[in-house]
Amino acid sequence: MATAQALLELVRWHRPSGRLILLIPAGWALWLNPQAPPPAPLVGWIVLGGLAVSAAGCIANDLWDRRIDPLVERTRNRPLASGRVGVPTAFALLLLCLLAALLVVLALPQAVRGLCLALALATLPPVLLYPSAKRWFPYPQLVLALCWGFAVLIPWAAASGSLAGGLPLLLVWLATLAWTFGFDTVYAMSDREDDRRVGVRSSALSLGKAAPTVVAGCYALTAAALAGAALLRGLGGPVFWLAWAIASAGMLREAWQLRRVDLPHSAYGLHFSRQVQLGALLLLALIVASRG
């Protein structure tokens, strides 16, 4: 029988960075929405829904990769790969997470429930199929980025009842896609040798030596798009622009570090954690600006 620790590892709740990096774009959307600042109950529902969907995605990923993960150094000790959790248990937990996400949507106000439910259902195919993309698509990180885009669309719809957000919504969605493609490409860089040996694909492999430059371009686009969305929403002030400048410079610095030929494998995980910090700084800047 699977232990509680093994189940926590299956949904990655023992590593908060991976959960926060999904909730941060949701926060960008909530505080760039015309209805900002959002009411506390709505923020709570979005957090719960994000945790449920993120957990479902992790389980689906490990179910797809349960025969590949034992062959990769970074993933060989995951619960399904190591046999600490069985496939039936994982499927049951997957269904439970999807049910929890559905209940969150049904708990939203009736005026926004229908649109949010439609978006939630539209999220399921890419979330559940993303783990297979590495078998047939040279840039599976782009599929993940599209999944992450729903972390913007659903909160926006929940806050305003529509997706008629114009250019600010488009820009925060674009920022999320670029940021996700960038940091997940870096995440895949640590697995390049194993992925090449096993025969799976990633943007880190497909981009080759150009990967650091593309990641830097993604981060620059993220910063520019969020700045544009903030300007269009009338947000700003010295605190916002100082935090934005620090976060933007930090992202580009992290991308520049990827050019080092002697970079240890541990640096890629550290890069991921720093993106959480920098993305959270951008969110904090938006929260402060919306109250100013």
C-alpha positions as CSV (number, residue, x, y, z in Angstrom):
1,M,0.0,0.0,0.0
2,A,1.3,3.4,-0.9
3,T,2.5,5.6,1.9
4,A,1.4,9.2,2.5
5,Q,4.9,10.4,1.6
6,A,4.8,8.5,-1.7
7,L,1.5,10.0,-2.6
8,L,2.8,13.5,-1.7
9,E,5.8,12.9,-4.0
10,L,3.4,11.7,-6.8
11,V,1.6,15.0,-6.8
12,R,4.9,16.9,-6.2
13,W,3.5,18.6,-3.1
14,H,6.9,18.0,-1.4
15,R,8.4,20.5,-3.8
16,P,6.4,23.8,-3.5
17,S,8.3,25.5,-6.4
18,G,6.5,23.5,-9.0
19,R,3.1,24.5,-7.6
20,L,3.9,28.2,-7.1
21,I,5.2,28.5,-10.7
22,L,1.7,27.6,-11.9
23,L,-0.1,29.9,-9.5
24,I,2.0,33.0,-10.3
25,P,0.6,33.5,-13.8
26,A,-2.9,33.1,-12.3
27,G,-2.0,35.9,-9.9
28,W,-0.8,38.1,-12.8
29,A,-4.2,37.6,-14.5
30,L,-6.1,38.4,-11.3
31,W,-4.3,41.6,-10.6
32,L,-4.2,42.8,-14.2
33,N,-7.9,42.2,-14.6
34,P,-10.2,45.3,-14.6
35,Q,-11.9,43.9,-11.5
36,A,-8.6,44.0,-9.5
37,P,-7.9,43.6,-6.7
38,P,-9.8,40.3,-6.6
39,P,-11.8,39.3,-3.5
40,A,-10.1,36.9,-1.1
41,P,-12.6,34.0,-1.6
42,L,-11.9,34.1,-5.4
43,V,-8.1,34.0,-4.8
44,G,-8.7,31.0,-2.5
45,W,-10.7,29.1,-5.1
46,I,-8.1,29.8,-7.8
47,V,-5.3,28.5,-5.5
48,L,-7.3,25.3,-4.7
49,G,-8.2,24.7,-8.4
50,G,-4.6,25.3,-9.5
51,L,-3.3,22.8,-6.9
52,A,-5.8,20.2,-8.0
53,V,-5.0,20.6,-11.7
54,S,-1.3,20.7,-11.1
55,A,-1.5,17.5,-9.1
56,A,-3.5,15.9,-11.9
57,G,-0.9,16.9,-14.4
58,C,1.9,15.4,-12.4
59,I,0.1,12.1,-12.0
60,A,-0.7,12.0,-15.7
61,N,2.9,12.7,-16.5
62,D,4.2,9.9,-14.3
63,L,1.6,7.4,-15.7
64,W,2.8,8.2,-19.2
65,D,6.5,8.0,-18.2
66,R,6.4,5.1,-15.8
67,R,8.6,3.0,-18.1
68,I,10.9,5.8,-19.1
69,D,11.5,7.4,-15.7
70,P,13.5,4.4,-14.3
71,L,16.0,5.0,-17.2
72,V,16.6,8.7,-16.3
73,E,18.8,9.7,-13.4
74,R,16.6,12.6,-12.2
75,T,13.3,10.6,-12.3
76,R,14.2,7.0,-11.4
77,N,13.1,7.4,-7.8
78,R,9.6,8.8,-8.5
79,P,6.9,6.8,-6.8
80,L,5.5,5.1,-9.9
81,A,9.0,4.5,-11.4
82,S,10.3,3.0,-8.2
83,G,7.1,0.9,-7.5
84,R,6.2,2.7,-4.3
85,V,2.8,3.6,-5.9
86,G,0.9,1.3,-8.1
87,V,-0.9,2.2,-11.3
88,P,-4.5,1.7,-9.9
89,T,-3.7,3.9,-7.0
90,A,-2.3,6.6,-9.2
91,F,-5.4,6.5,-11.5
92,A,-7.7,6.7,-8.4
93,L,-5.8,9.8,-7.2
94,L,-5.9,11.3,-10.6
95,L,-9.6,11.0,-10.7
96,L,-9.9,12.5,-7.2
97,C,-7.8,15.5,-8.3
98,L,-9.9,16.1,-11.3
99,L,-13.1,15.8,-9.2
100,A,-11.6,18.4,-6.8
101,A,-10.9,20.8,-9.7
102,L,-14.5,20.3,-10.9
103,L,-15.9,21.1,-7.5
104,V,-13.9,24.3,-7.4
105,V,-15.4,25.4,-10.7
106,L,-18.9,24.6,-9.5
107,A,-18.3,26.6,-6.3
108,L,-17.7,29.8,-8.4
109,P,-20.5,32.4,-8.7
110,Q,-23.2,31.3,-11.2
111,A,-22.5,34.3,-13.4
112,V,-19.0,33.1,-14.2
113,R,-19.4,29.3,-13.7
114,G,-20.4,28.4,-17.3
115,L,-17.4,30.0,-19.0
116,C,-15.0,28.7,-16.4
117,L,-16.4,25.2,-16.7
118,A,-15.9,25.4,-20.5
119,L,-12.3,26.5,-20.1
120,A,-11.7,23.9,-17.5
121,L,-12.9,21.2,-19.8
122,A,-10.8,22.6,-22.6
123,T,-7.8,22.4,-20.3
124,L,-8.1,18.6,-19.8
125,P,-6.9,17.3,-23.2
126,P,-3.6,19.2,-23.3
127,V,-2.9,18.6,-19.6
128,L,-3.5,14.9,-19.9
129,L,-1.8,14.5,-23.3
130,Y,1.2,16.8,-22.7
131,P,3.4,14.0,-21.2
132,S,3.1,12.1,-24.5
133,A,4.3,15.1,-26.6
134,K,8.0,14.2,-25.9
135,R,7.4,11.1,-28.0
136,W,6.2,12.8,-31.2
137,F,6.9,16.6,-31.0
138,P,10.4,18.2,-31.0
139,Y,9.1,21.0,-28.7
140,P,7.0,19.4,-26.0
141,Q,7.7,22.4,-23.8
142,L,5.4,24.5,-26.1
143,V,2.5,22.1,-25.3
144,L,3.2,22.7,-21.6
145,A,3.2,26.5,-22.2
146,L,-0.2,26.2,-23.8
147,C,-1.4,24.3,-20.8
148,W,0.0,27.1,-18.6
149,G,-2.0,29.6,-20.6
150,F,-5.2,28.3,-19.1
151,A,-3.8,29.5,-15.7
152,V,-4.4,33.0,-17.1
153,L,-7.7,32.5,-19.0
154,I,-9.6,30.7,-16.2
155,P,-8.8,33.3,-13.4
156,W,-9.5,36.1,-15.8
157,A,-12.9,34.6,-16.7
158,A,-13.6,33.9,-13.0
159,A,-12.9,37.6,-12.1
160,S,-14.7,39.3,-14.9
161,G,-17.1,36.7,-16.4
162,S,-15.7,37.0,-19.9
163,L,-12.6,36.8,-22.0
164,A,-13.1,40.3,-23.4
165,G,-9.9,41.5,-21.9
166,G,-8.4,43.0,-25.1
167,L,-4.7,43.6,-25.3
168,P,-3.9,43.4,-21.6
169,L,-5.3,39.8,-21.5
170,L,-3.4,38.9,-24.7
171,L,-0.2,40.3,-23.3
172,V,-0.4,38.5,-19.9
173,W,-1.3,35.2,-21.8
174,L,1.7,35.8,-24.1
175,A,4.0,36.5,-21.1
176,T,2.9,33.3,-19.5
177,L,3.5,31.2,-22.6
178,A,7.0,32.7,-23.1
179,W,8.0,32.4,-19.5
180,T,6.8,28.7,-19.3
181,F,8.6,27.7,-22.5
182,G,11.7,29.4,-21.2
183,F,11.9,27.8,-17.7
184,D,10.8,24.4,-18.9
185,T,13.4,24.4,-21.6
186,V,16.0,25.0,-18.8
187,Y,14.4,22.2,-16.7
188,A,14.8,19.9,-19.7
189,M,18.5,20.8,-20.1
190,S,19.4,18.7,-17.1
191,D,18.0,15.6,-18.8
192,R,19.6,16.1,-22.3
193,E,21.9,13.1,-22.2
194,D,19.3,10.8,-20.7
195,D,16.6,12.0,-23.1
196,R,19.0,11.5,-26.1
197,R,19.8,8.0,-25.0
198,V,16.2,7.0,-24.3
199,G,15.0,8.6,-27.5
200,V,12.5,11.2,-26.2
201,R,12.4,14.8,-27.4
202,S,12.7,18.2,-25.7
203,S,13.2,21.8,-26.7
204,A,16.5,21.7,-25.0
205,L,17.7,19.0,-27.5
206,S,15.9,20.6,-30.5
207,L,17.4,24.0,-29.9
208,G,20.9,22.7,-29.1
209,K,23.4,25.5,-28.5
210,A,20.8,28.1,-29.3
211,A,18.8,27.2,-26.1
212,P,20.3,29.8,-23.8
213,T,19.6,32.6,-26.4
214,V,16.0,31.4,-26.9
215,V,15.5,31.3,-23.2
216,A,16.8,34.8,-22.8
217,G,14.4,35.9,-25.6
218,C,11.5,34.2,-23.8
219,Y,12.3,36.0,-20.6
220,A,12.7,39.4,-22.3
221,L,9.3,38.9,-24.0
222,T,7.8,38.0,-20.6
223,A,9.0,41.2,-19.0
224,A,8.0,43.4,-21.9
225,A,4.5,41.8,-22.2
226,L,3.8,42.3,-18.5
227,A,5.1,45.9,-18.6
228,G,2.8,46.5,-21.6
229,A,-0.2,45.0,-19.8
230,A,0.5,47.0,-16.7
231,L,0.7,50.3,-18.7
232,L,-2.5,49.6,-20.5
233,R,-4.2,48.9,-17.2
234,G,-2.9,52.2,-15.8
235,L,-0.7,50.5,-13.3
236,G,2.8,51.7,-12.4
237,G,4.6,53.9,-9.9
238,P,8.2,53.8,-8.6
239,V,7.8,50.6,-6.6
240,F,6.3,48.7,-9.5
241,W,9.0,49.7,-12.0
242,L,11.8,49.1,-9.6
243,A,10.5,45.6,-8.9
244,W,9.9,45.0,-12.6
245,A,13.5,46.1,-13.4
246,I,15.0,43.9,-10.8
247,A,12.9,40.9,-11.9
248,S,13.6,41.5,-15.6
249,A,17.4,41.8,-15.0
250,G,17.4,38.7,-12.8
251,M,15.7,36.7,-15.5
252,L,18.1,37.8,-18.2
253,R,21.1,37.2,-15.8
254,E,19.8,33.6,-15.2
255,A,19.5,33.0,-18.9
256,W,23.0,34.3,-19.5
257,Q,24.4,31.9,-16.9
258,L,23.2,29.0,-19.1
259,R,26.0,29.8,-21.6
260,R,28.6,28.4,-19.3
261,V,30.1,25.2,-20.5
262,D,31.0,24.0,-17.0
263,L,27.5,24.4,-15.6
264,P,26.7,21.7,-13.0
265,H,23.4,19.8,-13.3
266,S,22.3,21.3,-10.0
267,A,22.3,24.7,-11.6
268,Y,19.2,23.9,-13.7
269,G,17.1,23.1,-10.6
270,L,18.3,26.3,-9.0
271,H,17.4,28.2,-12.1
272,F,13.8,26.9,-11.8
273,S,13.6,27.9,-8.2
274,R,14.9,31.4,-9.0
275,Q,12.2,31.8,-11.7
276,V,9.6,31.2,-9.0
277,Q,11.2,34.0,-6.9
278,L,11.4,36.4,-9.9
279,G,7.9,35.7,-11.1
280,A,6.6,36.2,-7.5
281,L,8.4,39.5,-7.4
282,L,6.5,40.6,-10.6
283,L,3.3,39.5,-9.0
284,L,4.1,41.4,-5.8
285,A,4.8,44.5,-7.9
286,L,1.3,44.2,-9.6
287,I,-0.4,43.8,-6.2
288,V,1.3,46.9,-4.8
289,A,0.5,48.9,-8.0
290,S,-3.1,47.9,-7.9
291,R,-3.5,49.3,-4.4
292,G,-1.7,52.5,-5.3
